[in-house]
Amino acid sequence: MADYYQIQPAIFCEPCKDCGARPVIEQIKDKFVVLCPNDKDHYKTKPGLIDVKDWNLKNKKQIAFVNTTVPAQKAS
């Protein structure tokens, strides 16, 4: 069984985009992986240093692009 370490609440982490869980840290030998505690098939970072930035980048919710501005001039 793997030991998971909780990430401090003061550190901002995006929730898992698949299930909404807060990520945890798993130590594999001398390297660390940030991963979803519910399912190992969800996104996880590459083994190495704790990479919360990569986790946040891959699990960020994508905002749909909506052009709300109206052009100042109409094309002639």
Secondary structure, 3 states (H helix, E strand, C coil): CCCEEECCCCCCCCCCCCCCCCCEEEEECCEEEEECCCCCCCCECCCECCCHHHHHHHHCCCCCCCCCCCCCCCCC
